[in-house]
Amino acid sequence: MLQPLRHRRYRQLWLANLLSNLGTWTQTFAAAWLVATISPAAQTSALVPAASYAPMLMFGLLAGVVADAVPRPKLLFAVNLFMALAAAGMASLAASGMASPAAVLALIFMMGTGSAFMWPAWQAAMSGLVQPEEVEAAASLNNLSFNLAATAGPALGGMLFVWMGAVPLFLFNAVSFGGLLLVYLDWIRGIAPGAGPEQAPAADGGISWRGFRAGLQAAFGSAAYRRLLRHTVCVFGAAIAYTALLPLFVRDVLRREAGAFGSLMACVGVGAVLAAFLLPELRARLARRQLLGGAVAMFGAMLLALPHVQSWPALMALSAAGGVAWSAMVTTLNGAAQSSFPSEVRARTLSVYLMAMALGQTGGSLLWGAVAGLAGVRHAMALAGAGLVLYALSLLAPLLLRRVQPWQCNL
């Protein structure tokens, strides 16, 4: 799993991104809890993840075309600078005492817009910095960075929010982009004529309708990729219920405060970190569909059980198990998407995949927020969990019915 770190540029970006991820997760916690404390409505809290992911749905394909048409280090520098400024704006808003739900959601949308333009370029660039056989290991390492931050960020935020409020957490996120900006500046200075597509524009350069069409044709022209997109929408559309409803679950069901919310978020991160060390062995033994089906079933079972558990240690253990499952789902789907197409169109096809993920997460956030408003948080979580378990059975049915052999069972 650590082999991609032997590449200097990848190693620099991975370390800088770890700090940036820590800032992102600290802000994610602070923004979600801030909205939950200033608005009692379930639908409003569920808008936080929706505002984060809707920009990917709106701008995802354009972001992929841009990432394939301009030097990726320059694009990544500009996008990260924009996100740092948006985070600073959120800190200023919170410090002014005028942080209404609408204003916070607007700034979250701005951060999401930056992420929408960052992720296709980031994933295409990072996979281009390692050998083809190291792509899945690089995806696991990127996910490990994300989940190490997901463990520390909310735990730190839960402690500091009570003492200091949201402002320092938002400021920390703004500062955390500094390392990435320095690495991108160094990368830009080192771009040479004739550099590979991870550094220079693709061969068909330029932002044009032809670029849009080529990305769509490549993505939707592949039956295997269409199946991957369907899995992505369905899985994340149900799994996002945990993220969308957790602040409400802590506030209304558990009757606890910010520290408890941060602890449960951190437990998910702990599980995801553990998954980084478990998944290589599981990938060696299982086909992708088997691994995805098992992870979906595990996450669904966690959502089904969570509303009925009162013991705090059991809640933490369930959240950690959910983190293992979440990491397995994300890395399996990401690895399949990153290895499906050559570098020349990779960012555009990845943007279609990321749009599918955003569609599931945005629609799912709105759906489960509405269900929670009508039937309560417990019932919304249980329905989402049941949906995931049923989908897992559909993924595993060919194996369970012995219609195919495990080695034939692809996504």
N, C-alpha and C positions, 0 to 999 in steps of 0.2 A: 504493500500500500504506500510506502514511503518513497518508492523509486522515482516518481516524478520530481521530487525535491532536488534531485541531482542536477536539474536544469536551472541555471542561475536566475534567469528572468522569471520563470515560474515560481521559484523559491521566494524571490523578492515580493512578487505580487501576492503570494499566499500569506506571507507574514503581515504585509500592510493591510490586506483584506481582513485578516483576523481582528485587527484593531478597529477597522471600520465596521465590521459585523457586530463587535461589542457595543459600539455606539448606536448602531441601528436597533439592536435588541433592547437596549436601555430605553431608547425613545419609543419603540413599539409598546413596551410595558407602560411607560408614562402616559402616552397618548390614549391608550385603551382605558386605563384606569381614570384618567382625567375626564374623559367623556362619560364614563359610567357614573362618576360622582356628581357631574353637573347636569345630567339628564337621566330621569328614572325610566324612560321608555326603552323597551327591549329592541325595538327597531332602530333606535338611534345608536345604541352600542354596536349593533350588527353592521352599521354603516362604516365602522372603522376599517375592518378588512376589505369591505367593498370599495371604499375610497382608495385603498392601497392598490388593489388589483384591477380596478376598472380602467386605469390608463393603459395597462398592457393590452387589454381587450380593444381599446380604441386606437392605439398607436403601434401595436405590436408589429404588424407587417411593414409599416413605414420604417420602424426602427430596424428591422432586419435588412431592408433595402439599403438604408443609410449605412449600416454596419458593413455591408459588402461593397459599398461604393466609396467610402472615405477611409483614410488610415485609422485603424482602430485605436491606437494609443491616443491620437488627437481627440477622437470622439469621446473616449472614456475620460480623458482629462476634463473636457468641457462639461460632460454630464455630471461628473462627481463634484465639480466646482458649483454647478447649479444646485445640487442636492445639499451641499454644505451651506449655501446661502439660505435655502429653504429651512434648514434646521435652525439656523441662527434666527430667522424670522419667527419660527415657532417659539423659541426661547424668549424673544422680545414680546411676542403676544402674551405669553403666560406671565411675564414679569409685569406687564401693564395692568393685569387684573381684568382684562376684557376678553378672556378666552371662552367665547361662546362655542357650543357644539358646531355650529356652521363654520365658524372661522377655523377651528382646529381641523375639521374635516377638509376644508379647502386646502390647508397647508399639507395635510396628509396626501391629498390628491396630487399636489405639486411634487412631493417626494416620490409618489408612485409613478408620476410621469418621468422623472429622472430614471427610476428603476426600469421602466419600460424600454427606454433607449439604451440603458446600460447592459441589460442581461443578454440580448442576442450577441452584442459585440464582445462582452466578457466571456461567455461560454465558447464562442467561436475562437477567440484569441487564446484562451487558456488551453483548449484542446489542440490548438495549432502549435503550442510551445512544447509539447511532449510527443513521444513516439506513438504511432497508432495503437500499439498493444498496451499503452499506458493510459489510454483515454478513460477507461472505467476507474482505474486507480486514482487518476486525477479528479474525477467526479466525486469519488469517495473522500478524497482529501479536502476538496472544496466544501463538501457537506460537513466534514469534521470541523473545519474552521467555523462554518455557520453554526454548528451545534455546540461547540465549545462556548461561543459567544451567547448562544441561546440559553446556556446553563448559567453563565456568570452574569449576563446583562440583567435579566429579570430579578435574580436574587439580590444583586447590588441595588437595582432600582427599587425593589420592595423595601429595603432598609432605608435608603436615602429619601424616598418620596415622603415618608412620615416625618422625617426631621427637617427636610429642606424644600419640599415641594417639587414641582415638575421642572422649574427653570434650569437648575444645574444639570439635570439629565438631558435636556434638549441642547444645552451648550456643549456638553461632552460629545454628543453626536456630531455637532458641527465641527468640533476640533478633530474628531477621529478620522475625518477624510484626509487629513494632512499627509499621512504616510503614503497613501495611494497617489495623491497629486504629485508628490516628489518622485515616485517611481515612474509615473507616466511621463513627467518632464524629462527624466533621464532616458526613457525609452524613445521619446520623440527625437531627442538629439542624436540618438544612435541609428535612426532609420536611414538605410542606404538605398540608392537606386536599385531597382530590380529585386527588392525584398519580397518575401513571401506574402501570401494573402492575409496572414494574421497582422501584418504591419502596413502593407500598401493596399491601394484599391484593387478590387478584383478585376479580372481581364475584361469584363464587359462594363467596366466602371461607369459612373454616372447614376444619378437618381432619376429614374424614368419609369414609364409604364411597363416597359419591357422587363425591368427588374422586378416589379410587382408580379407580373405574369409568370416570369420564370420561377419565382419562389412558390407561387400557388400551384403551378403545374407540377413542379417537382414533388411538393408535399402531397397534394391530393391525387397525383397520378400513380402513387404507390399504394397498393391495397394494404400492405403491412403497415405503412405509416398512417393510413386512415384508421386502422384498428387501434394503433397507438394513441391517436388523437381521441378516439371514442373512450378508451380506457381512462385517459387523462381527465376528460370532462366529468365522467361519472364518478371516478374515485375522489377527485378533489372537491367536486360539488357536494358530496356527503361528508367527507372528512373535515372540511372547513367549519363544520358545526362546532367542533371543539374550540377552535380559536375564536369564533364569533360569539359563542355563548359562555365562555369561561368567566369573563368579568361578571356577568349576570348570575352565574352559578355560585360564585364566591360571595357576591353581594346579597342575593336574595334567598338562596337555598342554604348555604353554609353560614350566612350572617357573619362573615369575617371581613377583614380590612385588606389594605394594599399588600401587606407582608405575605398574607396567605395566597393572594393572587400571584405575586412574584415567585413564591415557593413552588406552586404547582407548575408555572411556566418553566421554572428552572429544572424541575423533575423531568419534564419532557426533553429538555436539553441533555440531561444526564443519560436518559435512555438512548437518545440519538448518538451521543458520543460512544456509548457502549456498542451500539450497532456498527460503528465504523470498524471495530475490531472483530465483530462476529460475521459481518456480511461477506468478507472475502472467502471464508470457509464455506459459507452457505452457497455462494455463487459457484464454487467449484463442484458442488454436489447437486445443485438444483438448476433446472431450466428457468429462464426469466419468468415465464407464466406461473410456474410453481411458486417462485419466491414472491411475486407480486400478489398472487391469490392468498398465500399464507399471511402476508403482511396486511392485506385489506381485511381479512377475517379477524386478525388480532386487533386491529384498530376499531373495527365494528364492535367486537366483544367488549372492548374497553368502554366505548360510548354507552353500550347497553347496561353495563354494570355501574358506571359512575353515579347515576342519579340515586341508586339504592344503597350507597355506601356512606356511612357516617364516620367511621374511624379515620383519623387523620393519616396514620401510617399507611393504611390501605389505599387512601386516595392518592398519596404520593407514589406508592408502588404501581397503581393503575396508570398514573400519568407517565411514569418512567417506561412502562410497557408500551404505552401509546407512542412514546418517543422512539423506541426501537422500531415499531411498525411504520411510523411516519418516515423515518430515515430510509427504511427498506423500500417503501413506495417511491419516494422522491428519487433515490439514486438509481433504482431499476428503470424508471421511466426516463430520467435524464440521460442515463447511459445509452439506452436504446435510441433516444432522439439524436444524441451527439454523434453516434457512430453510423447513422443511416445514410448520410450523404457526404460527398467530397467537400473540401474546404471552399471551393468557388461559390457554392450556394448554401453552405452550412448555416450561416447567420440567418438567411431568409427562411430556411426550413425550420431552424430552431425558433424563429420568431412565430411561426405558425403553431408550433408545439406550445410555446409560452402563452400564445393567445388562447389556446385550448385550456391550459391550466388556469388562466385568468378568467375565462368564461365560467369554468366550474366554480372557482372561488368567489367570484363576484355574485353570480346567480345563487350559489349556495348560501352565502352570507345573507342576502336579502330574503331568501326562502326561509332559512332557519330562524332569522329574526322575526319574520312574520308569524311563523308557527309558534315561537316562544311567546309572542304577544297575545296569541289567541288561546293556546293550550297550556302554556307554562314552559319553563326551561327544561324540566325533567322530561316531559313528553317529547319535546323537540330533539333532545339528545338521544332518547330511546329510538325515535323514528329514524334518525340519521344512522344510528348503529345498526338497526335492522336492515336498512337499505344496503349498507356496506357488506354485511354478512351474506345477504342474498347475491350481491354482485360477486363476492368471492366464490360462492358456489358455482356461479356461471363460468368463472374463469377456470375452476378446477374440475368441472363436470367431465370434460373429455378424459381426464386421468382417472377420476373416480369411477367412471363407467368403463374404463379400460379400452377406450376406443383408439387411443394413441399411446405410444411409448413416451416416457419422460423426455428423451432426447429430441422427440418431434414436437414438443409442446412449447412453441415460441409465442411471443406476444402477438 
